[in-house]
């Protein structure tokens, strides 16, 4: 009997050259930048998964969707990426998405406060609600010995008239359930730890899904049930009602509460940044005078800098060879409204970061980290509102990260007067490109 021929191996799945090329480019970025790109795509409405830094089909499709909507350019090209990150930061700032420790539960919560303007303390958590009551976010805490994940999971998935569970996940340390109830949609997440169970419920009118779905993703990405550990629970988090779940690997650090966006590598030395500066003319860097207090030898990158001038408003001008190309942003001349959305650009370990914030009585409220004194603060068009005048020597930290805080500004009118006094008023301001166009001129100042 003739021997049977060995079965032929199945043909390999065809490769997608565009997918593979995008994957190579994306994975070449530092992890913080990869996460920042995904976070920006969440806020532009193109990405409906967990911000993990890993490249997959959803990230690829989100990049394509953003690129197609904005003229067809590659979102991973450095200039287009800067615009994407600025757009995401602006959308986040417009939502007044504030990440802070919830006093009702002790969990780190991200709340879109422009939509959820009503806040009420509950016996075991906090409720945030829209003015019309169509969107509600509630945090919940259950001390040890009360509710368990099993009982909460059973309640959330129990058959009820008019309720359809659309997704459910039960793991040893986490529960996620999404459901539809008539015209309403809901997202529930709980996590267990030594301090009991903490979680939240987000419910909203189905008609608001185009606006609220991205906020569900943002709230889920920002949630850290036990901030002292600075580690989010292992759980699959649905991207939103009706979407397939996306995976967060066990033990991966939670997204940074500041959700800052690296825009372009800054000229950093190995020393931690003492402050930020803005290159406003060839070899000239503008910063806050407080950055130079007690600093006899300021440096930008590896090059020493020399103080050329200071003024009583709290500004200083440095001379430095080899500084990045100068860019004097447009100066904001009209008053800045209370709670107007702003963006601060500050150097970080992975590049220049865009931190969304808001105006408050001549100050800025933003989640800026140490080394942000002197950082330029811009409105959404990219016009300069001012510089961060001073950064606290010992800022409050949550899970190792500084939460949003109120910081004083040197106003734009003082900046304009100071530059004019130094003969720099002739520089041509730019309004194109928004805040992302200013980022390449931001540098880190260190002190030996």
ABEGO torsion letter per residue (X at the ends): XBBBBBBBBBBBBBBBAAAAAAAAAAAABBAAAAAAAAAAAAAAGABABBBAGBBBAAAAAAAAAAAAAAGGBBAABAAAAAAAAAAAAAAAAAAGBBBBBBAAAGBBBBBBAAABABBBBBAAEBBBBBAAGABBBBBBBBBBGBBBAAAAAAAAABBBBGBBBABBBBBAABBBBBBBBEABBBBBBBBBBAAEBBBBBBBBBAAAAAAAAAAAAAAAAABBABAAAGBBBBBBBBAEBGBBBBBBBBGBBBBBAAGBBBABBBBBBABBBABBBBBABBGBBBBBAAAABGBABBBBEABBBBBABBBAAGBBBBBBBGBBBBBBBBBBABBBBBGBBBBBBBBBAAEBBBBBBBBBGGBBBBBBBBGABGBBBBBAAGBBAEBBABBBABBBBBGGBBBBBBBBBBBAAAAAAAAAAAGAAABBBBABGEAAAAAAABBBBBBX
